[in-house]
Amino acid sequence: MAAKPTSRPGSSESQADDLLILLAVARTGRFTTAAESLGVNHTTVSRRIAALEQSLGGRLLAKAVGGWELTELGRRAARAGEGIEFAIAGLSSETDTPEHELSGVVRMSATDGFSAYIASPAVAALQRRHPRLSVEIETVTRRVRQYRSGLDIEVVVGEPQVHRASAFLLGEYVLGMYASRDYLAERGMPASAEELTRHPLVYFVDSMLLVDDLDAPRRLVPTMRDSISSTNVFVHVEATRAGAGIGFLPCFMAERHGDLVRLLPERFAERLPYWMVLRPDSLRLPAVAAVADALRAQTAGYERELLGRLAPLVE
């Protein structure tokens, strides 16, 4: 993180500060958020970005949905800022810090379930070896962003179509139909897909679903009426447990709860992939590479749970 700029405009020190300010905007996507992280006001950020653009002879940022994105010139300038940040971190690190200890902040986004049950334990284990490493996790279910300012790693459902980024298949998981034991005792056990359609569905808000691969219930049982809908999969699980209806749930989340029963597994077993996307400049950072490796290893070690193989299936 850059210190509050105090150097003379136009000086080499000032330009170095400006590159760090650009890097903060690139990571957050917003002038106001970058200003807060740097301890200055947003007008200072705007003024210093303008001065850097004048010095480098071109636009560094372009307005996009949800904030600012780097232009091609901006990406080159941000890489220079990362070099300055890395050098400062090396100078300011404690002398007794092990040579290969990782430090800094890695920013990632992933779905709710992946963040809770794969990313969190993977990062916690990594931090036990590298306590100076920080990881910020944004929980969201969406398509991969074509412009990834502010994020080092994205984990998405479905194969992404990306430019100027690297995509890796992490693994697969299965979704199935579940109901609570109390709900089934009151409403009866559906013995067929036809009987299933007489029950309400607990799932994503259809109008807000941004991932095509997650539209299985609308495709498989289009006549099921919505009960409780939410953008958060933990709400799906708890609403299903509360008896709001039949939930279409990730098996690795549902099977943690003994009060949930899986229904018609031979008919409803939607298998979907998790993909990881990294920016090329992020891949060069040791901390980002270490987090990516930890996510790969944790996903591989969690395969049985992801595929729903632990709990007995009830037909």
C-alpha positions in Angstrom: 0.0 0.0 0.0 1.3 3.4 -0.9 1.8 6.1 1.8 0.0 9.3 1.6 1.6 11.2 -1.4 3.9 14.0 -0.3 6.4 14.2 -3.0 6.7 17.1 -5.5 4.5 16.8 -8.6 6.5 15.8 -11.6 9.3 14.3 -9.6 10.4 10.6 -9.9 9.2 10.1 -6.4 5.8 11.6 -7.3 5.5 9.3 -10.3 6.3 6.3 -8.2 3.5 7.4 -5.8 1.1 7.8 -8.7 1.8 4.3 -9.9 0.9 3.0 -6.5 -2.3 5.0 -6.5 -3.1 3.6 -9.9 -2.5 0.1 -8.5 -4.9 0.8 -5.7 -7.6 2.0 -8.1 -7.1 -1.1 -10.3 -7.5 -3.4 -7.3 -10.7 -1.8 -6.0 -12.2 -0.4 -9.2 -13.2 2.8 -7.4 -11.5 6.1 -6.6 -13.2 6.4 -3.2 -12.3 2.9 -2.0 -8.7 3.4 -3.2 -8.5 6.7 -1.4 -9.7 5.2 1.8 -7.0 2.5 1.6 -4.3 5.1 0.9 -5.4 7.6 3.6 -6.2 10.4 1.1 -9.4 11.9 -0.4 -10.8 10.8 -3.7 -10.0 14.2 -5.3 -6.3 13.6 -4.7 -6.6 10.2 -6.3 -8.3 11.7 -9.3 -5.8 14.4 -9.6 -2.8 12.1 -9.3 -4.2 9.7 -11.9 -4.8 12.6 -14.3 -1.2 13.7 -13.7 0.1 10.2 -14.4 -1.9 10.0 -17.6 -0.5 13.3 -18.8 3.0 12.1 -17.9 2.6 8.8 -19.8 0.7 10.2 -22.7 -2.5 8.3 -22.6 -5.6 7.0 -20.7 -4.9 4.6 -17.9 -8.5 3.9 -16.8 -11.8 3.4 -18.6 -15.2 3.5 -17.1 -16.9 0.1 -16.9 -19.9 -1.5 -15.2 -19.2 -1.5 -11.5 -16.2 0.8 -11.5 -12.9 1.6 -13.4 -10.9 -0.8 -15.5 -7.4 -0.6 -16.8 -6.6 0.2 -20.4 -3.7 -1.5 -22.1 -1.4 1.3 -21.1 -2.9 1.2 -17.6 -2.1 -2.5 -17.3 1.6 -1.8 -18.2 1.7 1.0 -15.7 0.0 -1.2 -13.0 2.7 -3.8 -13.5 5.3 -1.2 -12.9 3.4 -0.2 -9.7 3.5 -3.9 -8.6 7.2 -3.9 -9.0 7.5 -0.8 -6.8 5.2 -2.3 -4.2 7.2 -5.5 -4.2 10.4 -3.6 -3.7 9.0 -1.6 -0.9 7.7 -4.7 0.8 11.1 -6.3 0.6 12.8 -3.2 2.1 10.3 -2.9 4.9 10.1 -6.6 5.9 11.5 -7.6 9.2 15.1 -8.9 9.1 14.0 -12.1 10.9 11.3 -12.9 8.3 12.2 -16.2 6.6 13.4 -15.7 3.0 10.5 -17.7 1.5 7.7 -16.4 3.7 4.8 -15.1 1.7 3.2 -11.7 2.5 0.7 -9.2 1.0 -3.0 -9.3 0.1 -4.5 -11.7 -2.4 -8.0 -10.8 -3.6 -10.4 -13.5 -4.9 -14.0 -14.2 -5.6 -15.9 -17.4 -5.5 -19.4 -18.9 -4.8 -20.7 -19.1 -1.3 -20.3 -22.8 -0.8 -16.8 -22.9 -2.4 -15.7 -20.0 -0.3 -16.9 -21.5 2.9 -15.9 -25.2 2.5 -12.9 -25.1 0.1 -11.3 -21.7 0.0 -11.5 -20.9 3.7 -9.7 -24.1 5.0 -7.2 -23.9 2.1 -6.3 -20.4 3.0 -6.2 -21.0 6.7 -3.8 -23.9 6.2 -1.6 -21.7 4.0 -1.6 -18.9 6.6 -0.3 -21.2 9.3 2.9 -21.4 7.2 2.8 -17.8 6.1 1.1 -15.7 8.8 1.9 -12.4 6.9 -0.4 -13.5 4.0 -3.9 -11.9 3.9 -6.7 -13.1 1.6 -9.9 -11.2 0.8 -12.8 -13.3 -0.4 -15.8 -11.8 -2.2 -18.7 -14.3 -2.3 -20.7 -14.1 -5.5 -22.3 -16.4 -8.1 -21.8 -14.9 -11.6 -20.0 -15.4 -14.9 -16.3 -14.6 -15.0 -15.5 -10.9 -15.4 -13.9 -10.0 -18.7 -12.0 -7.3 -17.0 -10.6 -8.3 -13.6 -9.4 -5.1 -11.9 -9.3 -5.6 -8.2 -9.3 -9.4 -8.3 -6.3 -11.8 -8.5 -8.3 -15.0 -8.6 -11.9 -15.8 -9.7 -13.6 -19.2 -9.1 -16.7 -19.6 -11.2 -19.2 -22.3 -12.1 -19.0 -23.4 -15.8 -16.2 -23.1 -18.3 -15.3 -19.4 -18.7 -14.6 -17.7 -22.0 -11.8 -15.3 -21.1 -9.3 -13.0 -22.8 -5.9 -12.0 -21.4 -6.3 -14.5 -18.5 -5.6 -18.1 -17.7 -8.4 -20.6 -16.8 -7.9 -23.9 -14.9 -10.4 -26.7 -14.2 -10.4 -27.2 -10.4 -13.0 -30.0 -10.1 -16.6 -30.9 -10.3 -19.5 -31.0 -7.9 -23.0 -32.4 -7.9 -26.4 -30.8 -7.1 -29.4 -32.9 -6.1 -33.0 -32.5 -4.8 -33.4 -32.5 -1.0 -36.1 -32.1 1.5 -36.2 -32.2 5.3 -37.4 -35.3 7.1 -40.2 -33.3 8.8 -41.4 -31.9 5.4 -41.5 -35.4 3.9 -43.4 -36.8 6.9 -46.0 -34.1 6.4 -46.2 -33.9 2.6 -45.1 -37.4 1.5 -42.1 -38.7 -0.3 -42.1 -37.9 -4.1 -41.7 -41.2 -6.0 -41.3 -39.7 -9.5 -40.4 -36.4 -11.2 -44.1 -35.9 -11.8 -44.9 -36.1 -8.1 -41.9 -33.8 -7.4 -43.4 -31.0 -9.5 -46.3 -30.8 -7.0 -43.9 -29.4 -4.4 -42.5 -25.9 -4.2 -38.8 -25.3 -5.2 -36.2 -23.6 -3.0 -33.5 -22.2 -5.3 -31.9 -19.1 -6.9 -34.0 -16.1 -7.9 -34.6 -16.9 -11.5 -34.4 -13.2 -12.7 -31.1 -12.7 -11.0 -29.4 -16.0 -12.0 -26.3 -15.0 -14.0 -24.8 -18.5 -14.6 -26.4 -20.5 -17.3 -25.1 -23.8 -16.0 -27.2 -23.4 -12.8 -30.6 -23.3 -14.7 -31.1 -27.1 -14.2 -34.4 -26.9 -12.2 -36.0 -24.6 -14.7 -35.0 -27.1 -17.4 -35.7 -30.4 -15.6 -38.8 -29.5 -13.7 -40.1 -26.2 -15.2 -43.5 -26.5 -13.6 -42.2 -26.4 -10.0 -43.4 -23.2 -8.4 -41.0 -21.1 -6.4 -41.1 -21.1 -2.7 -38.2 -19.2 -1.1 -35.7 -17.9 -3.6 -32.3 -16.3 -2.8 -29.0 -15.4 -4.3 -27.3 -17.1 -1.4 -26.9 -20.9 -1.4 -26.8 -21.0 2.4 -30.3 -19.6 2.4 -31.3 -22.4 0.1 -30.0 -25.0 2.6 -31.6 -23.4 5.7 -34.9 -22.8 4.0 -35.0 -26.4 2.9 -34.2 -27.6 6.4 -37.0 -25.3 7.7 -39.5 -27.1 5.4 -40.0 -24.3 2.9 -40.0 -26.9 0.1 -37.7 -29.0 -2.0 -34.2 -27.5 -2.4 -31.9 -28.1 -5.4 -28.7 -28.1 -3.4 -25.0 -28.8 -3.7 -24.6 -32.3 -2.2 -21.4 -31.3 -0.3 -23.5 -28.7 1.6 -26.8 -30.7 2.0 -25.2 -33.9 3.2 -23.7 -32.1 6.2 -27.2 -32.1 7.7 -28.8 -35.3 8.9 -32.3 -33.8 8.7 -32.1 -33.6 4.9 -32.9 -36.5 2.6 -31.9 -36.7 -1.0 -34.7 -37.4 -3.5 -34.7 -39.3 -6.8 -30.9 -39.3 -7.1 -30.9 -41.3 -10.3 -33.1 -38.6 -11.9 -31.6 -35.4 -10.4 -27.8 -35.3 -10.2 -26.5 -32.2 -12.0 -22.7 -32.3 -12.3 -21.0 -28.9 -12.7 -17.4 -27.8 -12.9 -15.5 -25.2 -10.9 -13.0 -23.2 -12.9 -10.3 -20.9 -11.6 -9.3 -17.8 -13.6 -6.2 -15.7 -12.9 -4.8 -12.6 -14.5 -1.4 -13.0 -16.1 0.2 -10.3 -13.9 -1.3 -12.0 -10.8 0.2 -15.3 -11.8 3.7 -13.9 -11.4 3.1 -13.0 -7.8 4.3 -15.7 -5.4 1.4 -15.1 -2.9 -1.2 -15.5 -5.7 0.4 -18.6 -7.1 0.5 -20.1 -3.6 -3.2 -19.5 -3.0 -4.1 -20.9 -6.4 -2.1 -24.1 -5.6 -3.8 -24.4 -2.2 -7.2 -24.1 -3.9 -6.3 -26.8 -6.3 -5.1 -29.1 -3.6 -8.1 -28.5 -1.3 -10.5 -29.1 -4.2 -8.8 -32.4 -5.1 -8.9 -33.5 -1.5 -12.6 -32.7 -1.2 -13.7 -34.7 -4.3 -15.8 -37.2 -2.4 -17.8 -34.5 -0.7 -18.2 -32.5 -3.9 -19.6 -35.5 -5.8 -22.0 -36.4 -3.0 -20.6 -39.8 -2.2 -20.6 -39.7 1.6 -24.3 -39.9 2.6 -26.6 -42.9 1.6 -29.0 -42.1 -1.2 -32.7 -42.3 -0.4 -35.1 -43.1 -3.2 
